[in-house]
């Protein structure tokens, strides 16, 4: 078993409960952790034998482009796509970070982490 991590995928998106968040948007980042069997790709050196992290990043970008009120919702959509598109996954974790959330006081970021297992 092995782990593939794609970290700090930067996105500008329009998630949030406030109406102006849907207009102004803000910066987000997403970390993805994928647990899968890497023994074949470690031997073969072939992209076809592993999970392509370019495809992972594309899935994140596509799902982040769909507006949600809650980052929990977008995180779940990302996990659902990953588990559906990569049948070799044993589990996946997704961390969605909202930078500069509109919260009174000094708050650097808020985040939501979700995990799915087969």
C-alpha positions as CSV (number, residue, x, y, z in Angstrom):
1,X,0.0,0.0,0.0
2,X,1.1,3.6,-0.6
3,X,0.0,7.1,-0.4
4,X,-0.1,9.8,-3.1
5,X,-0.4,13.4,-1.9
6,X,-1.3,16.4,-4.0
7,X,-0.9,19.4,-1.8
8,X,-1.8,23.1,-1.9
9,X,-3.8,23.0,-5.1
10,X,-4.6,26.7,-5.3
11,X,-8.1,27.8,-6.5
12,X,-10.0,31.1,-6.7
13,X,-13.6,30.2,-6.0
14,X,-17.0,31.6,-4.9
15,X,-18.0,29.4,-2.0
16,X,-19.8,30.8,1.0
17,X,-23.1,31.5,2.6
18,X,-22.9,35.2,2.2
19,X,-24.2,36.6,-1.1
20,X,-21.1,38.8,-1.7
21,X,-18.9,35.7,-1.5
22,X,-20.7,34.5,-4.6
23,X,-19.7,37.7,-6.3
24,X,-16.3,38.6,-4.9
25,X,-14.8,35.2,-4.4
26,X,-11.7,34.3,-2.4
27,X,-8.6,32.1,-2.4
28,X,-8.8,28.5,-1.5
29,X,-6.3,25.6,-1.3
30,X,-7.0,21.9,-1.4
31,X,-4.9,19.0,-0.2
32,X,-5.6,15.5,-1.3
33,X,-4.3,12.2,0.1
34,X,-4.9,9.0,-1.8
35,X,-4.2,5.5,-0.4
36,X,-3.7,2.9,-3.1
37,X,-1.5,0.0,-4.1
38,X,1.6,1.5,-5.7
39,X,3.6,-1.8,-6.0
40,X,2.9,-2.2,-9.8
41,X,3.8,1.4,-10.7
42,X,6.9,1.3,-8.5
43,X,8.1,-1.6,-10.6
44,X,6.8,-0.7,-14.1
45,X,7.6,3.1,-14.1
46,X,4.4,3.6,-16.1
47,X,1.9,6.3,-15.6
48,X,-0.9,4.0,-16.6
49,X,-0.2,1.9,-13.5
50,X,-0.8,4.6,-11.0
51,X,-3.1,7.5,-10.2
52,X,-2.2,10.5,-12.3
53,X,-1.9,13.5,-10.1
54,X,-2.6,15.8,-13.0
55,X,-6.0,14.2,-13.2
56,X,-6.4,14.6,-9.4
57,X,-5.7,18.4,-9.7
58,X,-8.1,18.7,-12.6
59,X,-10.9,17.1,-10.6
60,X,-10.2,19.5,-7.7
61,X,-10.3,22.5,-10.0
62,X,-13.5,21.4,-11.7
63,X,-15.3,20.8,-8.4
64,X,-14.0,24.0,-6.9
65,X,-15.5,25.9,-9.9
66,X,-19.0,24.8,-8.9
67,X,-20.3,27.2,-6.3
68,X,-21.3,25.8,-2.9
69,X,-22.5,27.6,0.3
70,X,-20.4,25.3,2.5
71,X,-16.9,24.0,2.0
72,X,-18.1,20.7,3.5
73,X,-20.2,20.3,0.4
74,X,-17.4,21.0,-2.1
75,X,-15.1,18.7,-0.1
76,X,-17.6,15.9,-0.4
77,X,-18.0,16.4,-4.1
78,X,-14.3,16.2,-4.6
79,X,-14.1,12.9,-2.5
80,X,-17.0,11.5,-4.5
81,X,-15.3,12.2,-7.8
82,X,-12.0,10.8,-6.6
83,X,-13.5,7.6,-5.3
84,X,-15.6,7.2,-8.5
85,X,-12.8,8.0,-11.0
86,X,-10.0,6.0,-9.5
87,X,-11.3,2.5,-8.7
88,X,-8.0,1.4,-7.2
89,X,-8.4,3.8,-4.3
90,X,-8.6,2.2,-0.8
91,X,-9.3,5.6,0.8
92,X,-9.0,9.3,0.2
93,X,-8.8,12.4,2.3
94,X,-9.5,16.0,1.2
95,X,-8.7,19.2,3.1
96,X,-10.4,22.3,1.8
97,X,-8.9,25.6,3.1
98,X,-10.7,28.9,2.8
99,X,-8.2,31.8,3.1
100,X,-9.5,35.1,4.4
101,X,-12.9,33.9,5.5
102,X,-15.3,36.8,6.3
103,X,-15.2,36.3,10.1
104,X,-15.0,39.1,12.5
105,X,-11.6,39.3,14.3
106,X,-8.3,37.9,13.2
107,X,-8.8,34.5,11.5
108,X,-6.2,33.4,9.1
109,X,-8.1,30.6,7.5
110,X,-10.9,28.0,8.0
111,X,-10.8,24.4,6.8
112,X,-12.8,21.2,6.5
113,X,-11.3,17.7,6.2
114,X,-13.3,14.7,5.0
115,X,-12.2,11.1,4.5
116,X,-13.8,8.2,2.5
117,X,-12.9,4.5,2.5
118,X,-14.1,1.7,0.3
